[in-house]
Amino acid sequence: MAVSWHSDSGLVSSTPVAVYNHSVASTSAEENSLTDTGSGDWSVGFKIQWDTEGDGLRVPLADGDSYVMLNQMNLTHQHCVIAGKQARFSSTHRKAVMEDGLV
């Protein structure tokens, strides 16, 4: 796992969190091979916050994919990033709470 289960904190309530994914294709056949999940791609996982019994949802992220958590999702759910075989760059966009001009 690249980033463990978490919810983003310090955000303006009910504002979206958006993530852009860029995966760098490998030139090695071994690095591009399938993993045990059937894909060498990076994935994002979602689950109900602090639910240790229920199943989560795993969504593969191809190069150029984005995902957005809308409304209360960041307050009610946790997410994680599951490492793939390729190098990955991502960009996260969110609206932070401002107090006295500081983030």
NUMAR-554567 format. One record per residue (C-alpha): residue number from 1; residue in three letters; y, x, z. Coordinates in pm, 1 decimal, decimal comma. Example, Ala and Ser with C-alpha at 12.3 -4.5 7.8 and 13.67 -1.06 7.14 Angstrom:
BEGIN
[1; 'ALA'; [-450,0; 1230,0; 780,0]]
[2; 'SER'; [-106,0; 1367,0; 714,0]]
% end
This chain:
BEGIN
[1; 'MET'; [0,0; 0,0; 0,0]]
[2; 'ALA'; [340,7; 138,8; -94,8]]
[3; 'VAL'; [554,2; -85,4; 130,0]]
[4; 'SER'; [390,8; -276,0; 416,3]]
[5; 'TRP'; [443,8; -644,3; 502,1]]
[6; 'HIS'; [806,0; -717,8; 587,4]]
[7; 'SER'; [1101,3; -953,2; 554,5]]
[8; 'ASP'; [1441,5; -815,1; 462,6]]
[9; 'SER'; [1688,2; -827,4; 751,7]]
[10; 'GLY'; [2066,0; -824,6; 780,7]]
[11; 'LEU'; [2113,4; -1066,0; 489,9]]
[12; 'VAL'; [2342,9; -1364,8; 450,1]]
[13; 'SER'; [2129,2; -1670,1; 535,7]]
[14; 'SER'; [1957,3; -1844,5; 241,8]]
[15; 'THR'; [2072,4; -1590,0; -16,3]]
[16; 'PRO'; [1825,6; -1466,0; -279,3]]
[17; 'VAL'; [1656,8; -1127,4; -288,4]]
[18; 'ALA'; [1586,2; -998,6; -640,5]]
[19; 'VAL'; [1373,8; -697,1; -736,5]]
[20; 'TYR'; [1347,6; -530,5; -1078,7]]
[21; 'ASN'; [1035,0; -322,0; -1151,8]]
[22; 'HIS'; [1008,8; -28,6; -1392,8]]
[23; 'SER'; [666,8; 136,4; -1426,2]]
[24; 'VAL'; [633,1; 469,1; -1605,1]]
[25; 'ALA'; [331,3; 479,7; -1834,6]]
[26; 'SER'; [100,0; 773,0; -1775,2]]
[27; 'THR'; [-33,7; 993,9; -2051,7]]
[28; 'SER'; [-359,7; 1043,0; -1860,3]]
[29; 'ALA'; [-646,7; 806,6; -1941,8]]
[30; 'GLU'; [-775,2; 846,6; -1585,6]]
[31; 'GLU'; [-442,2; 741,1; -1431,4]]
[32; 'ASN'; [-426,7; 439,0; -1663,8]]
[33; 'SER'; [-779,7; 326,2; -1574,0]]
[34; 'LEU'; [-837,8; -1,2; -1397,0]]
[35; 'THR'; [-840,8; -19,6; -1018,3]]
[36; 'ASP'; [-1076,9; -233,8; -810,4]]
[37; 'THR'; [-840,4; -529,9; -856,9]]
[38; 'GLY'; [-880,7; -517,0; -1234,2]]
[39; 'SER'; [-537,8; -371,2; -1298,7]]
[40; 'GLY'; [-367,3; -34,4; -1268,8]]
[41; 'ASP'; [-33,2; -214,3; -1229,9]]
[42; 'TRP'; [180,8; -231,4; -921,4]]
[43; 'SER'; [174,8; -567,3; -741,6]]
[44; 'VAL'; [381,9; -763,9; -496,1]]
[45; 'GLY'; [217,6; -967,8; -221,9]]
[46; 'PHE'; [357,0; -1275,3; -43,2]]
[47; 'LYS'; [234,2; -1451,6; 270,8]]
[48; 'ILE'; [363,5; -1689,7; 535,9]]
[49; 'GLN'; [543,8; -1488,7; 801,0]]
[50; 'TRP'; [315,6; -1359,6; 1080,2]]
[51; 'ASP'; [14,4; -1555,8; 944,6]]
[52; 'THR'; [-289,1; -1338,2; 1019,1]]
[53; 'GLU'; [-550,3; -1599,2; 921,1]]
[54; 'GLY'; [-437,1; -1735,2; 583,3]]
[55; 'ASP'; [-458,6; -1576,0; 242,0]]
[56; 'GLY'; [-160,1; -1427,1; 69,7]]
[57; 'LEU'; [-67,6; -1427,4; -296,9]]
[58; 'ARG'; [-83,9; -1108,9; -506,9]]
[59; 'VAL'; [115,3; -1091,8; -831,9]]
[60; 'PRO'; [84,8; -795,7; -1072,7]]
[61; 'LEU'; [413,2; -635,5; -1183,1]]
[62; 'ALA'; [429,6; -508,4; -1540,3]]
[63; 'ASP'; [703,8; -276,3; -1661,8]]
[64; 'GLY'; [1030,2; -470,6; -1682,1]]
[65; 'ASP'; [918,0; -756,3; -1455,7]]
[66; 'SER'; [1145,2; -898,9; -1188,6]]
[67; 'TYR'; [1084,2; -1130,8; -897,9]]
[68; 'VAL'; [1328,0; -1335,1; -691,9]]
[69; 'MET'; [1283,4; -1481,5; -345,5]]
[70; 'LEU'; [1507,8; -1789,5; -328,5]]
[71; 'ASN'; [1661,1; -1993,8; -46,4]]
[72; 'GLN'; [1464,7; -1965,2; 281,1]]
[73; 'MET'; [1170,0; -1767,9; 139,8]]
[74; 'ASN'; [1280,7; -1441,7; 301,5]]
[75; 'LEU'; [1306,5; -1622,7; 637,0]]
[76; 'THR'; [967,9; -1796,3; 617,9]]
[77; 'HIS'; [755,7; -1541,0; 426,6]]
[78; 'GLN'; [682,5; -1170,0; 424,8]]
[79; 'HIS'; [624,4; -954,6; 118,1]]
[80; 'CYS'; [471,8; -615,5; 46,6]]
[81; 'VAL'; [444,2; -378,1; -248,1]]
[82; 'ILE'; [96,2; -264,2; -351,9]]
[83; 'ALA'; [80,8; 70,8; -528,2]]
[84; 'GLY'; [-46,8; 100,3; -882,3]]
[85; 'LYS'; [-159,4; 405,6; -1077,5]]
[86; 'GLN'; [174,5; 477,8; -1249,0]]
[87; 'ALA'; [503,5; 608,0; -1113,9]]
[88; 'ARG'; [742,5; 322,2; -1032,4]]
[89; 'PHE'; [1114,1; 277,5; -992,4]]
[90; 'SER'; [1261,5; -41,4; -853,7]]
[91; 'SER'; [1599,6; -190,8; -785,1]]
[92; 'THR'; [1650,0; -444,3; -504,5]]
[93; 'HIS'; [1953,0; -674,7; -501,1]]
[94; 'ARG'; [2058,2; -874,2; -195,7]]
[95; 'LYS'; [2370,2; -996,8; -14,0]]
[96; 'ALA'; [2417,0; -822,7; 319,9]]
[97; 'VAL'; [2602,2; -961,6; 620,0]]
[98; 'MET'; [2950,6; -807,9; 656,2]]
[99; 'GLU'; [3093,7; -758,3; 1005,5]]
[100; 'ASP'; [3434,5; -597,3; 1051,3]]
[101; 'GLY'; [3419,0; -464,3; 694,8]]
[102; 'LEU'; [3085,1; -288,3; 752,5]]
[103; 'VAL'; [2745,3; -366,3; 604,5]]
% end
